[in-house]
Structures are given as C-alpha cells and as structure tokens.
Amino acid sequence: MFLVRASPCAFPWHGADPMDQILHAGLMAIHHDGFWRGVLIAGPSGSGKSDLALRMLAAGYRLVADDRTLIWASGGLLFGRAPDPLVGRLEVRGQGIFSGQQVCRQCRIVLAVHNGTSERWPDPEYDAYLGLQIPRLTLSLLEVSAVPKLSHALWHLGRGAEGA
C-alpha cells in the first residue's frame, strides 16, 4: 500500500475513455495564477525523465504521472493524468519505485519537453497530441539548469490566452 497526498484540481475527474491515449512520458504540474499547468516530459527510457521529475519535485512541482501518461482532449485543451495503477508512483533508477510525494491527480498540459540540444535562438516548435498543438521545449534533461530553464519556458511559452 502507498500513500498519495493528492491536491485538488480544478477539473472533474476524468475516467477511462476510448479516445484517450497513453504516452511514454512523465507529467509534472505547478500551480501558477490559480491554474495547474502541466509539463509533459517525453523521451526514451534512460533519458533522464524521472531524474528531472525528482528535481522538479524539489523545486515545488507536483507529480502527475511518471513514465506513462494518459492524455485526453476536452474543450480544445489537452489534459493528462497517471493510469490508475501508477498514481503517486515515481521510479528512481537504481533505487526502485517510491510513493508518498505531493501529487496532482490531473492537469492541463501546456508544454512538452524533449531531451536534446537546442539551438541558441530556436524557432518556436510545437508538438501535436490528439489534434491539439502545445509548445515544445528541447533541453538536456540531465543538465543542472534544466529545472530553471523549464520553469522560465513554462512561464513564457505555456500561457494560453486565458492564462493557462
């Protein structure tokens, strides 16, 4: 048995739906200006997704999903959560699966992060999920400055017209 300290989210709980899609990605959220904003962390196994998630937890983010994220579209917006068996669980490579960290059960996804090296002055990039586009940020997930860079991008790129 594991402890999940869930935080309330502003959206009704989303159950399974045939239109949902499960991604090999993590999802972290932070509360800004009255909204939970989610960052989808994509990449292959061993690329540093969970390592980045650990550092994001230390910086005040909440875990939504680790390694597998169930996504759905509603009202022209993209949302995500962990599949039920994985809620509140975070794998730490070489140490096992841990639970008990602060969790946000579901959130709106406003930014996608991919592992890689970005251009010095990159053109805006977007990822499409379920027919919706969200801003994409490329950065080295294991870089020490990854969390501040991600937070900066989230503040500037992950804000919709209604304030995300």
C-alpha positions in Angstrom: 0.0 0.0 0.0 1.2 3.5 -0.7 0.3 7.0 0.5 -0.8 9.6 -2.1 -1.1 13.2 -0.9 -3.4 14.4 -3.7 -4.1 18.0 -4.3 -7.4 19.2 -5.6 -7.5 20.2 -9.3 -10.0 22.5 -10.9 -11.3 19.8 -13.3 -13.8 17.0 -12.8 -12.1 13.6 -12.5 -11.6 12.0 -15.9 -12.1 8.3 -16.1 -11.0 6.0 -18.9 -12.4 6.8 -22.4 -11.7 5.1 -25.8 -10.4 8.4 -27.2 -7.7 8.6 -24.5 -4.1 7.9 -25.5 -1.2 6.7 -23.2 2.2 8.2 -23.9 5.6 7.0 -22.7 6.2 10.3 -20.9 6.1 11.9 -17.5 3.8 14.7 -16.4 4.6 17.3 -13.7 2.4 20.3 -12.7 2.9 23.6 -10.9 0.2 26.0 -9.7 0.5 29.5 -11.2 -2.1 32.3 -11.1 -4.9 29.9 -9.9 -4.2 27.2 -12.5 -2.4 23.9 -12.6 0.0 23.9 -15.5 1.4 20.6 -16.7 4.7 19.9 -18.4 4.8 16.7 -20.4 8.4 15.2 -20.3 9.0 12.9 -23.3 11.9 10.7 -24.1 13.1 7.1 -24.3 13.9 5.0 -21.3 17.1 6.2 -19.5 17.0 9.7 -21.0 16.5 11.4 -17.6 12.7 11.9 -17.4 12.4 10.7 -13.8 15.7 12.4 -12.8 14.2 15.7 -14.0 10.9 14.9 -12.2 12.8 14.4 -8.9 14.5 17.8 -9.3 11.2 19.4 -10.2 9.6 18.0 -7.0 12.3 19.6 -5.0 11.5 22.9 -6.8 7.8 22.8 -5.9 6.3 20.9 -8.8 3.8 18.1 -8.2 3.9 14.6 -9.7 1.0 13.9 -12.0 2.5 10.8 -13.8 5.8 9.1 -14.2 6.8 7.1 -17.3 3.2 6.6 -18.6 0.7 9.5 -19.0 -2.9 9.1 -20.1 -3.9 12.1 -22.2 -7.3 13.4 -23.4 -8.7 16.5 -25.1 -11.6 18.4 -23.8 -12.9 21.8 -25.0 -9.9 22.4 -27.2 -7.5 21.8 -24.3 -5.1 18.9 -23.6 -5.2 17.2 -20.2 -3.3 14.4 -18.6 -3.1 12.0 -15.6 -1.4 8.8 -14.5 -3.1 5.5 -15.3 -4.8 4.3 -12.1 -2.2 1.6 -11.1 0.6 4.2 -11.3 -0.9 7.1 -9.4 1.6 8.6 -7.0 4.5 6.3 -8.0 7.9 7.6 -9.2 10.7 5.3 -10.3 14.2 6.3 -9.2 16.6 4.4 -11.4 18.8 2.1 -9.4 16.7 2.6 -6.2 13.2 1.4 -7.0 9.7 2.8 -7.1 8.7 5.4 -4.5 5.4 6.9 -3.4 4.3 9.5 -0.9 5.4 12.6 -2.8 3.0 15.5 -3.4 0.6 14.6 -6.2 -1.7 16.5 -8.5 -4.2 13.9 -9.8 -4.7 15.5 -13.3 -3.9 18.8 -15.0 -3.9 20.7 -18.2 -0.8 20.1 -20.4 0.6 23.4 -21.6 4.2 22.5 -22.5 6.1 19.5 -23.9 9.8 18.9 -23.0 12.1 16.7 -25.1 15.7 15.7 -24.3 18.2 17.1 -26.7 20.4 20.1 -27.5 18.6 23.2 -28.5 19.6 25.9 -30.9 20.9 29.2 -29.4 17.9 31.1 -30.8 15.4 28.4 -31.8 12.3 29.0 -33.8 9.1 28.1 -31.9 8.3 24.4 -32.0 5.1 22.6 -31.3 4.0 19.0 -30.6 0.6 17.7 -31.7 -1.4 15.4 -29.4 -5.0 14.4 -30.2 -5.2 17.1 -32.8 -4.0 19.9 -30.4 -0.7 21.7 -30.5 1.3 22.7 -27.5 4.7 24.5 -27.3 7.7 22.2 -27.3 11.0 22.9 -25.5 14.2 20.9 -26.2 16.8 20.8 -23.5 19.2 18.4 -21.8 17.1 16.7 -19.1 20.2 15.9 -17.0 21.6 19.5 -17.2 21.8 21.2 -13.8 19.9 24.2 -15.1 17.1 22.2 -16.7 14.5 23.0 -14.0 15.0 26.8 -14.1 15.1 26.7 -17.9 11.9 24.7 -17.9 10.2 27.0 -15.4 11.2 30.0 -17.5 9.8 28.4 -20.6 6.6 27.3 -18.8 6.0 30.9 -17.7 6.6 32.3 -21.2 5.6 29.5 -23.6 3.0 27.7 -21.6 0.5 30.5 -21.1 -2.7 30.4 -23.1 -4.8 33.4 -23.9 -6.9 32.7 -20.8 -3.7 32.5 -18.6 -3.2 28.7 -18.9 
